[in-house]
Amino acid sequence: MADSWMAQRAAGVVLHPTSLPGPHGMGDLGPNAYFFIDWLHTAGQTLWQTLPLGPVGPGDSPYMGSSAFAGNPMLVAFEPLAQRGWLDAEGLQQPWDEQQIDYAAVTPWRLQKLREAFAGFELQATEQERAELSAWALGQQSWLEDYTLFMALDQAYSPLLWPEWPPALARRDTLALEVAQASHAHEIAFWCFVQWQFDVQWQAIKNYAHGRGVRLVGDLPIFVAHHGADCWARPDLYKLDATGQPQVVAGVPPDYFSDTGQRWGNPLYDWAAMAADGYRWWIERMCRQLYLADVVRIDHFRGFVDYWEIPASEPTAVKGCWQPGPGEALFTALSTALGELPIIAEDLGIITHEVNVLRQRTGFPGMRVLQFAFSGDAGSAYLPHNFEPNTVVYTGTHDNDTVPGWWASCSAHERAFATHYLGSDGKDAHWGMVRAASFSVARLSLCQFQDVLGLGSAHRMNTPGTMGCWSWRFTWDQVTTDMAQRLANITAASGRVGFDRLKI
């Protein structure tokens, strides 16, 4: 890590692309993504962290998607498709709310527009464009074939889950798969087209960000969804019964967030089966993530040391037990195959000595969240004066309230402690936290965009264990002219960009 740019001080902002403004019902990879990168550059920020970029799952969560490799089809922007002549720009006008995503209404409408774009491509694409699609598909063959067939079958047999499909398809009988590929060829081609355009658009954004001095931080959920291409394609890598249903599922035991724990419901890996082929699936997954982003935050890092196993029949996470994860063997396999790993380890919550040892041996920076810092005393590991340099500090994450929301709801002790520590009376607590994070010794400092905007609880991204989340969006009129300069001043004064950016 010593020679990596991650060993240098840097700062950035956490914002998922769905939260961007835009005229098509949700944020996407269109013009506003480029405007946001320009804003980051103006504000002296060199990191843009997103949530997982894959398809969203139940409850619209990006942490329960149908593929660990695919991009979210809903992020594909329409403007580039119209520019290529594949989509009628005049048919894109809809009276969508700029500050909220109505997934139930927006998703089918956007999917229909993608189908219209595919029809336009089939009619009008040049030989060069068709060749570009074919070349891209060949390069992504290791995951694309299973994903596109899964999506075609999912459309055909919805709302059934894959173990409930015709038995030959559920168990992936070779002849049945060949017949399905032929009979669903057009639908398979559509999903291939959508993923191609996601990659084309995202790589264009990545290149633009690099040109503006901004690096992209991705997010990798530790687990995958049961009803997804990964589990259907390789059931042998998961703890499933003979019918394909999970025997046990993932979650966490009772904790600060919930008296009954969190029953996530993801199928659990058969780590022995994964080790048998040298963790090939994980190598391919990490390779794909590093194609999309410059750095990857791995969610629930603790789960690689030990994870909470819940019987699938249990309605809550209370009656679970700890089971050993792969530990260092997995990361040795990844680094042997891919070289130095630019990974951030999400090590929040109750962390054991063994988890700390694994993180230290890998060299990955851990995470600290300032909202957790003020419930105790000056010895808290979440207070900036107790950080070690190999740390990524956040004002809050997607699972936290915004800083103004936290200030309004925290205990009297926390508020009094934070008042003294941040030198704030609460009116600008969000800037106090941004400043404390940036001036800490942590090499990387990130804040939620909501905290730059000073927004309250109504604007938080997610409340763990509840529904109706993930739909927050901002508008450009919420971004005042002084915000970028104020953030740039803090960032420059704390040595996270050149001192020449500081306005004195």
C-alpha positions as CSV (number, residue, x, y, z in Angstrom):
1,M,0.0,0.0,0.0
2,A,3.0,2.3,0.5
3,D,3.3,3.1,-3.2
4,S,-0.4,3.4,-3.8
5,W,-2.3,6.6,-4.2
6,M,-4.5,5.3,-1.3
7,A,-1.5,6.1,0.9
8,Q,-2.0,9.8,0.2
9,R,-4.4,12.1,1.9
10,A,-7.6,12.5,-0.1
11,A,-11.3,13.5,0.4
12,G,-14.5,12.8,-1.3
13,V,-18.3,12.5,-1.2
14,V,-20.7,9.6,-1.0
15,L,-23.6,9.8,-3.4
16,H,-25.4,7.0,-5.3
17,P,-26.1,7.8,-9.0
18,T,-29.9,7.2,-8.4
19,S,-29.8,10.3,-6.1
20,L,-28.7,12.6,-9.0
21,P,-31.2,15.1,-10.5
22,G,-32.6,14.4,-13.9
23,P,-35.8,14.4,-16.0
24,H,-36.4,10.6,-16.2
25,G,-37.7,9.6,-12.8
26,M,-34.4,8.7,-11.1
27,G,-30.7,9.7,-11.3
28,D,-28.8,7.9,-14.0
29,L,-25.5,8.0,-16.0
30,G,-26.6,11.0,-18.0
31,P,-25.5,14.7,-18.0
32,N,-26.1,15.2,-14.3
33,A,-23.4,12.6,-13.4
34,Y,-20.9,14.7,-15.4
35,F,-22.2,17.9,-13.7
36,F,-21.6,16.2,-10.3
37,I,-18.0,15.3,-11.2
38,D,-17.4,19.0,-12.2
39,W,-18.8,20.0,-8.8
40,L,-16.5,17.6,-7.0
41,H,-13.6,19.0,-8.9
42,T,-14.6,22.6,-8.0
43,A,-15.0,21.5,-4.3
44,G,-11.5,20.0,-4.3
45,Q,-12.8,16.4,-3.9
46,T,-10.8,13.6,-5.5
47,L,-13.1,10.7,-4.5
48,W,-16.7,9.8,-5.5
49,Q,-18.1,6.9,-3.6
50,T,-21.3,5.1,-4.8
51,L,-23.4,2.3,-3.4
52,P,-23.4,-1.0,-5.3
53,L,-24.0,-0.4,-9.0
54,G,-25.8,-3.7,-9.6
55,P,-29.5,-4.3,-10.1
56,V,-31.7,-3.4,-7.1
57,G,-33.5,-6.2,-5.3
58,P,-36.5,-6.4,-2.9
59,G,-37.3,-3.1,-1.3
60,D,-35.2,-1.4,-4.0
61,S,-32.0,-2.2,-2.1
62,P,-28.8,-2.2,-4.1
63,Y,-27.5,-4.7,-1.6
64,M,-29.8,-7.5,-2.7
65,G,-29.5,-7.5,-6.5
66,S,-30.0,-10.2,-9.1
67,S,-26.3,-10.2,-10.1
68,A,-23.0,-9.6,-8.5
69,F,-21.6,-8.7,-12.0
70,A,-24.3,-6.8,-13.9
71,G,-24.9,-3.1,-13.8
72,N,-28.3,-1.7,-12.8
73,P,-30.4,-1.4,-16.0
74,M,-32.2,1.6,-14.5
75,L,-29.0,3.6,-14.4
76,V,-28.7,3.5,-18.2
77,A,-29.2,7.1,-19.4
78,F,-31.5,7.8,-22.3
79,E,-29.7,10.9,-23.8
80,P,-26.8,8.8,-25.3
81,L,-29.4,6.4,-26.8
82,A,-31.3,9.2,-28.4
83,Q,-28.1,10.8,-29.7
84,R,-27.3,7.5,-31.5
85,G,-30.8,7.6,-33.1
86,W,-32.1,4.5,-31.2
87,L,-34.6,6.3,-29.1
88,D,-37.1,9.1,-29.7
89,A,-36.1,12.0,-27.5
90,E,-39.6,13.5,-27.7
91,G,-41.1,10.5,-26.1
92,L,-39.1,10.9,-22.9
93,Q,-41.0,13.7,-21.3
94,Q,-42.7,12.6,-18.1
95,P,-43.8,14.6,-15.0
96,W,-41.6,12.9,-12.5
97,D,-40.9,14.2,-9.1
98,E,-37.3,15.5,-9.1
99,Q,-36.8,14.8,-5.4
100,Q,-38.1,11.3,-5.0
101,I,-37.9,8.0,-6.9
102,D,-41.2,6.2,-7.3
103,Y,-39.6,2.8,-8.2
104,A,-43.0,1.2,-8.8
105,A,-43.8,3.7,-11.6
106,V,-40.4,4.6,-12.9
107,T,-39.0,1.0,-13.3
108,P,-41.5,-0.3,-15.9
109,W,-41.5,3.0,-17.8
110,R,-37.7,3.1,-18.0
111,L,-37.6,-0.6,-18.9
112,Q,-40.0,0.1,-21.8
113,K,-37.8,2.9,-23.0
114,L,-34.8,0.5,-23.0
115,R,-36.8,-1.9,-25.1
116,E,-37.6,0.9,-27.5
117,A,-33.9,1.7,-27.7
118,F,-33.0,-1.9,-28.4
119,A,-35.6,-2.0,-31.2
120,G,-34.0,1.2,-32.6
121,F,-30.6,-0.5,-32.4
122,E,-31.8,-3.6,-34.2
123,L,-33.1,-1.4,-37.0
124,Q,-30.5,1.3,-37.3
125,A,-27.2,0.2,-35.8
126,T,-24.1,0.4,-38.0
127,E,-21.8,-2.6,-38.6
128,Q,-19.3,-0.9,-36.3
129,E,-21.8,-0.6,-33.5
130,R,-22.8,-4.2,-33.9
131,A,-19.2,-5.2,-33.8
132,E,-18.6,-3.2,-30.7
133,L,-21.4,-5.0,-28.9
134,S,-20.1,-8.4,-30.0
135,A,-16.6,-7.6,-28.9
136,W,-17.8,-6.4,-25.5
137,A,-20.0,-9.4,-25.0
138,L,-17.1,-11.8,-25.8
139,G,-15.0,-10.0,-23.1
140,Q,-17.8,-10.4,-20.5
141,Q,-18.7,-14.0,-21.4
142,S,-17.8,-15.4,-18.0
143,W,-20.8,-13.9,-16.3
144,L,-22.9,-12.4,-19.1
145,E,-24.3,-15.6,-20.6
146,D,-25.8,-16.8,-17.3
147,Y,-27.1,-13.4,-16.4
148,T,-28.9,-12.7,-19.7
149,L,-30.5,-16.2,-19.7
150,F,-31.5,-15.8,-16.1
151,M,-33.2,-12.5,-16.9
152,A,-35.0,-13.9,-19.9
153,L,-36.3,-16.9,-17.8
154,D,-37.2,-14.6,-14.9
155,Q,-39.3,-12.5,-17.3
156,A,-40.9,-15.7,-18.7
157,Y,-41.7,-17.3,-15.3
158,S,-42.3,-14.3,-13.1
159,P,-43.2,-14.1,-10.2
160,L,-41.8,-17.6,-9.6
161,L,-38.4,-17.9,-8.0
162,W,-35.9,-20.0,-9.9
163,P,-36.3,-23.2,-7.8
164,E,-40.0,-23.1,-8.8
165,W,-39.2,-22.9,-12.6
166,P,-39.6,-26.1,-14.6
167,P,-37.3,-28.6,-12.9
168,A,-35.0,-29.0,-15.9
169,L,-34.3,-25.3,-16.0
170,A,-34.0,-25.0,-12.2
171,R,-31.4,-27.7,-12.1
172,R,-29.7,-26.4,-15.3
173,D,-30.1,-29.5,-17.5
174,T,-27.8,-28.9,-20.5
175,L,-30.5,-29.7,-23.2
176,A,-33.1,-27.6,-21.4
177,L,-30.7,-24.6,-21.3
178,E,-29.9,-25.0,-25.0
179,V,-33.6,-25.0,-25.9
180,A,-34.2,-21.9,-23.6
181,Q,-31.4,-20.0,-25.2
182,A,-32.9,-20.6,-28.6
183,S,-36.5,-19.9,-27.7
184,H,-35.6,-16.7,-25.7
185,A,-32.9,-15.5,-28.0
186,H,-34.5,-12.1,-28.6
187,E,-34.9,-11.4,-24.8
188,I,-31.4,-12.5,-24.1
189,A,-30.1,-10.1,-26.8
190,F,-32.1,-7.3,-25.2
191,W,-30.5,-7.8,-21.8
192,C,-27.1,-8.1,-23.4
193,F,-27.7,-4.7,-25.1
194,V,-28.7,-3.1,-21.8
195,Q,-25.6,-4.3,-20.1
196,W,-23.4,-3.2,-22.9
197,Q,-24.8,0.3,-22.7
198,F,-24.4,0.4,-19.0
199,D,-20.7,-0.4,-19.4
200,V,-20.2,2.0,-22.2
201,Q,-21.8,4.8,-20.2
202,W,-20.1,4.0,-16.9
203,Q,-16.6,3.7,-18.5
204,A,-17.2,7.1,-20.1
205,I,-18.0,8.6,-16.7
206,K,-15.0,6.9,-15.2
207,N,-12.7,8.3,-17.9
208,Y,-14.3,11.8,-17.4
209,A,-13.8,11.6,-13.6
210,H,-10.1,10.6,-14.1
211,G,-9.7,13.6,-16.4
212,R,-11.0,15.8,-13.6
213,G,-8.8,14.2,-10.9
214,V,-11.6,12.2,-9.4
215,R,-11.3,8.5,-8.6
216,L,-14.3,6.2,-8.1
217,V,-15.0,4.2,-5.0
218,G,-17.3,1.2,-5.5
219,D,-19.2,-0.9,-3.0
220,L,-19.2,-4.7,-2.9
221,P,-21.9,-6.5,-0.8
222,I,-20.4,-9.6,0.8
223,F,-23.5,-11.7,-0.1
224,V,-25.7,-12.1,-3.1
225,A,-29.4,-12.6,-3.6
226,H,-30.9,-16.1,-3.7
227,H,-33.1,-15.2,-6.7
228,G,-30.3,-14.1,-8.9
229,A,-28.1,-15.3,-11.7
230,D,-25.1,-16.1,-9.4
231,C,-27.0,-18.6,-7.2
232,W,-28.9,-20.1,-10.0
233,A,-25.7,-20.5,-12.2
234,R,-23.6,-22.0,-9.4
235,P,-25.8,-23.6,-6.7
236,D,-22.9,-25.8,-5.7
237,L,-21.2,-22.7,-4.2
238,Y,-24.1,-22.1,-1.7
239,K,-25.7,-23.9,1.2
240,L,-28.9,-25.0,-0.5
241,D,-31.1,-28.0,-0.1
242,A,-31.9,-30.5,-2.9
243,T,-34.7,-28.2,-4.3
244,G,-32.4,-25.2,-4.5
245,Q,-33.8,-23.4,-1.4
246,P,-31.5,-22.0,1.2
247,Q,-30.9,-24.1,4.2
248,V,-29.4,-21.2,6.2
249,V,-29.4,-17.5,5.5
250,A,-27.2,-14.4,6.3
251,G,-27.8,-11.7,8.9
252,V,-26.4,-10.3,12.1
253,P,-27.3,-11.0,15.7
254,P,-29.2,-8.5,17.9
255,D,-27.3,-5.3,18.2
256,Y,-27.5,-1.5,18.4
257,F,-29.9,-1.3,15.4
258,S,-32.3,-4.1,16.4
259,D,-33.2,-6.3,19.4
260,T,-34.0,-9.2,17.1
261,G,-30.9,-8.7,14.9
262,Q,-31.1,-8.4,11.1
263,R,-32.3,-11.3,9.0
264,W,-31.0,-10.3,5.6
265,G,-32.1,-13.6,3.9
266,N,-29.1,-14.0,1.5
267,P,-28.0,-17.6,0.9
268,L,-24.7,-18.4,2.6
269,Y,-21.6,-19.5,0.7
270,D,-20.2,-23.0,0.9
271,W,-16.7,-21.8,1.6
272,A,-15.2,-25.2,1.3
273,A,-16.6,-25.5,-2.3
274,M,-15.2,-22.1,-3.1
275,A,-11.8,-22.9,-1.8
276,A,-11.7,-26.1,-3.8
277,D,-11.3,-24.2,-7.1
278,G,-9.1,-21.5,-5.7
279,Y,-11.9,-19.0,-5.1
280,R,-12.3,-18.5,-8.8
281,W,-15.8,-16.9,-8.5
282,W,-14.4,-14.4,-6.1
283,I,-11.5,-13.6,-8.3
284,E,-13.8,-13.0,-11.3
285,R,-16.1,-10.9,-9.1
286,M,-13.3,-8.7,-7.8
287,C,-11.8,-8.3,-11.3
288,R,-15.2,-7.0,-12.5
289,Q,-15.5,-4.6,-9.6
290,L,-12.0,-3.2,-10.2
291,Y,-13.0,-2.7,-13.9
292,L,-15.9,-0.5,-12.7
293,A,-14.1,1.4,-9.8
294,D,-10.7,2.4,-8.7
295,V,-11.3,1.3,-5.1
296,V,-13.8,-1.2,-3.7
297,R,-15.4,-1.0,-0.2
298,I,-16.2,-4.5,0.9
299,D,-19.4,-4.5,3.0
300,H,-19.5,-6.6,6.2
301,F,-15.8,-7.4,6.3
302,R,-16.3,-9.2,9.5
303,G,-18.1,-12.0,7.6
304,F,-14.9,-13.2,6.1
305,V,-13.6,-14.1,9.6
306,D,-16.9,-15.4,11.0
307,Y,-20.5,-14.9,9.9
308,W,-23.9,-15.2,11.6
309,E,-25.7,-18.3,10.2
310,I,-29.5,-18.3,10.6
311,P,-31.7,-21.4,9.9
312,A,-33.9,-20.4,6.9
313,S,-37.0,-21.4,8.8
314,E,-36.4,-18.7,11.5
315,P,-38.3,-15.4,11.1
316,T,-35.7,-13.4,12.9
317,A,-31.9,-13.4,13.4
318,V,-32.1,-14.3,17.1
319,K,-31.5,-18.1,16.8
320,G,-28.4,-18.0,14.7
321,C,-24.8,-19.0,15.4
322,W,-21.3,-17.9,14.3
323,Q,-19.5,-19.9,11.6
324,P,-16.0,-19.5,10.4
325,G,-15.3,-17.7,7.1
326,P,-12.4,-18.2,4.7
327,G,-10.1,-15.7,6.4
328,E,-6.8,-14.8,4.9
329,A,-6.9,-17.6,2.3
330,L,-9.4,-15.7,0.2
331,F,-7.5,-12.5,0.1
332,T,-4.2,-14.3,-0.6
333,A,-5.9,-15.9,-3.6
334,L,-7.3,-12.5,-4.8
335,S,-3.9,-10.7,-4.5
336,T,-2.1,-13.6,-6.1
337,A,-4.4,-13.3,-9.1
338,L,-5.0,-9.6,-9.3
339,G,-2.0,-7.9,-7.5
340,E,-2.3,-5.2,-5.0
341,L,-6.0,-4.8,-3.9
342,P,-7.3,-1.3,-3.4
343,I,-9.9,-2.3,-0.8
344,I,-11.6,-0.5,2.0
345,A,-12.8,-2.9,4.8
346,E,-16.1,-2.1,6.3
347,D,-15.3,-3.1,9.9
348,L,-18.1,-1.4,11.8
349,G,-20.1,-2.9,14.6
350,I,-18.9,-5.4,17.1
351,I,-15.4,-6.4,15.8
352,T,-13.3,-9.1,17.2
353,H,-9.6,-9.3,17.7
354,E,-9.5,-11.9,14.8
355,V,-11.1,-9.4,12.4
356,N,-8.6,-6.7,13.3
357,V,-5.8,-9.1,12.7
358,L,-7.1,-10.1,9.3
359,R,-7.5,-6.4,8.3
360,Q,-4.0,-5.6,9.5
361,R,-2.5,-8.6,7.7
362,T,-4.2,-7.6,4.4
363,G,-3.2,-3.9,4.9
364,F,-6.7,-2.7,4.1
365,P,-7.8,0.5,5.7
366,G,-10.7,0.2,8.1
367,M,-13.7,2.6,8.6
368,R,-14.6,5.1,11.3
369,V,-18.0,6.9,11.5
370,L,-18.1,10.1,13.4
371,Q,-21.7,9.7,14.4
372,F,-20.6,6.8,16.6
373,A,-17.9,8.8,18.4
374,F,-19.8,10.7,21.1
375,S,-21.7,8.1,23.1
376,G,-18.8,7.3,25.4
377,D,-15.7,9.2,26.5
378,A,-12.5,10.6,25.0
379,G,-11.2,7.0,24.6
380,S,-13.7,6.1,21.8
381,A,-12.0,4.6,18.8
382,Y,-14.3,6.6,16.6
383,L,-12.9,10.0,17.7
384,P,-10.4,11.5,15.3
385,H,-7.6,11.9,17.9
386,N,-7.6,8.1,18.3
387,F,-7.4,7.2,14.6
388,E,-4.5,5.4,12.9
389,P,-3.5,6.8,9.5
390,N,-4.6,3.6,7.6
391,T,-8.3,4.6,8.1
392,V,-11.2,5.9,6.0
393,V,-13.4,8.3,8.1
394,Y,-17.0,9.1,7.3
395,T,-19.4,11.7,8.7
396,G,-22.0,8.9,8.2
397,T,-22.9,6.1,5.8
398,H,-26.0,5.3,3.9
399,D,-27.3,3.4,6.9
400,N,-26.9,6.5,9.2
401,D,-29.0,9.5,9.6
402,T,-27.8,12.8,8.1
403,V,-25.6,14.8,10.6
404,P,-28.4,17.4,11.2
405,G,-30.8,14.5,11.7
406,W,-28.4,12.8,14.1
407,W,-27.9,16.0,16.1
408,A,-31.7,16.4,16.5
409,S,-32.2,12.9,17.8
410,C,-29.0,12.0,19.7
411,S,-28.8,11.8,23.5
412,A,-28.0,14.8,25.7
413,H,-24.6,13.3,26.4
414,E,-23.8,12.9,22.8
415,R,-24.9,16.4,21.9
416,A,-22.9,18.0,24.8
417,F,-19.8,16.0,24.0
418,A,-20.1,16.8,20.2
419,T,-20.6,20.5,21.1
420,H,-17.3,20.7,22.9
421,Y,-15.4,18.4,20.4
422,L,-16.7,20.0,17.2
423,G,-16.9,23.5,18.6
424,S,-20.5,23.7,17.2
425,D,-23.8,24.8,18.8
426,G,-25.6,22.6,16.3
427,K,-26.4,25.1,13.7
428,D,-23.5,23.9,11.5
429,A,-22.8,20.5,13.1
430,H,-22.5,19.0,9.6
431,W,-19.6,21.3,8.8
432,G,-18.1,20.6,12.2
433,M,-18.1,16.9,11.4
434,V,-16.8,17.4,7.9
435,R,-14.0,19.5,9.3
436,A,-13.1,17.0,12.1
437,A,-13.0,14.2,9.6
438,S,-10.9,16.1,7.1
439,F,-8.3,17.3,9.7
440,S,-7.9,13.8,11.2
441,V,-4.9,11.6,10.4
442,A,-7.2,9.2,8.4
443,R,-5.8,9.1,4.9
444,L,-9.2,9.1,3.3
445,S,-12.1,11.3,4.4
446,L,-15.6,11.1,3.0
447,C,-19.0,12.7,3.8
448,Q,-22.5,12.0,2.6
449,F,-23.6,14.6,0.1
450,Q,-26.6,15.2,2.3
451,D,-24.2,16.5,5.0
452,V,-22.6,18.9,2.6
453,L,-26.2,20.2,1.9
454,G,-27.0,20.3,5.6
455,L,-30.2,18.3,5.2
456,G,-32.3,16.6,7.9
457,S,-33.6,13.1,8.6
458,A,-36.1,13.2,5.8
459,H,-33.2,13.0,3.4
460,R,-31.4,9.9,4.7
461,M,-30.8,7.1,2.2
462,N,-31.6,4.1,4.3
463,T,-33.0,3.1,7.7
464,P,-31.9,-0.5,8.4
465,G,-34.7,-2.9,8.9
466,T,-37.4,-0.7,7.3
467,M,-39.0,-0.5,3.9
468,G,-39.5,2.6,1.7
469,C,-35.8,3.6,1.5
470,W,-33.2,4.2,-1.2
471,S,-35.3,6.8,-3.0
472,W,-33.7,10.1,-2.0
473,R,-32.7,12.6,-4.7
474,F,-31.3,16.1,-4.6
475,T,-31.9,19.1,-6.9
476,W,-29.3,21.6,-8.0
477,D,-31.2,24.5,-6.4
478,Q,-30.3,22.9,-3.0
479,V,-26.6,23.4,-3.8
480,T,-25.7,26.9,-2.9
481,T,-22.7,28.7,-4.5
482,D,-20.6,28.8,-1.2
483,M,-20.8,25.0,-0.5
484,A,-18.1,24.0,-3.0
485,Q,-15.7,26.7,-1.8
486,R,-16.3,25.9,1.8
487,L,-15.6,22.2,1.3
488,A,-12.6,23.0,-0.9
489,N,-11.2,25.3,1.8
490,I,-11.5,22.6,4.5
491,T,-10.0,20.0,2.2
492,A,-7.1,22.1,1.1
493,A,-6.3,23.4,4.6
494,S,-6.2,19.7,5.9
495,G,-3.7,18.7,3.2
496,R,-6.1,16.6,1.1
497,V,-5.6,18.7,-2.1
498,G,-2.9,21.2,-3.1
499,F,-2.7,24.3,-0.8
500,D,-3.1,26.4,-4.0
501,R,-6.8,25.4,-3.9
502,L,-7.3,27.3,-0.6
503,K,-9.1,30.6,-0.9
504,I,-7.5,33.0,1.5
